């Protein structure tokens, strides 16, 4: 499914930044993931009543879903050493 946008509503450290073993500290994100699909595409034939849904100006059906995910803040190399560079950045 084509993702059209990701809106991050909140971002915070898990357990106040305390590390989880070798993976280190984690950061959690919550937000909204936006999609737009072509109701005529064969891959979407199994989606109930998709052809009845309102369409945008481009003919695709738009919808959204809440999303929650976590990332390790630090990269961990194959030998287990932590790199000081953050793995994920949203600047």
N, C-alpha and C positions, 0 to 999 in steps of 0.2 A: 504494500500500500504506500502510495506516495505521501510522504510527510511534507507539509508545507511550512510549518513553523514550530518552534519550541519556545514557550514562555516559561522562564524560571521565576517562580513566585517567592521561593524562600531557599536559603542556603545556610547551612550551619554545620558545625563540627559534631560528630557522633561522640557521645560520652565525654564532652568537653575536650576533645582532642587526645584523650588517652589512647595509646597504641594498642593494636590487636596483633601481638606477636611480631613476626618479621615484616608483615605488611604495613605496619605503622598505623598512623591515625587515618580515620575516614571522614569524609565530608558527605553530607546528605543534601539532596536537592529535591524539591517538590515543585510541580508546575503543571502545565497543560501542553499536550502534544496535539497539533492540528493536522488533519488529513484532508485530502480531496481525491475522490475516485471517480472513474468513468463508469457509469452504470451499465453501459453497453459492452464493456470489456468482458470476455469469457471467464476470466479468473474471478470476477465478482458475481457470477451467476448464482452462486449459492447464498448470497446475502439476502435474507428475507425482505421483500418489499422495497429493495433499493431503487428499482425503477419508478416507484411512486414518490420517492423523496424529492423535496425541492432542490433545484439545481442552481448553481452560481452562473454568472455571466459566461463562463467558459464551458458550461454544460456538465461540469462535475458536481458531485454531491460532496458537500463539506461537512465534517463532523470533528469532534474533539474528544480527548480522553485525559483524565487525570493521570499523572505519572509521578513516580517516586523512585529514586535510585541513589546508590551510594558509590563513591569512588575512593580508592586509596589516595591520600594526598601526595605521597611520595612514590616515585618509581622504585622498584626493587630489581636489581640486576640479577642475572642468572646465578651469580655466586652468592646471592643473598645480601649484598651490600646495598644500603640505601643511598639513593641519589638525592641531593638537596633540592633539585628542581621539582616543582609541583607537576603532577601528571595532568591535572585538569585546571584550566584557567578560563574564567569568564571575565574579561576586563572591559 
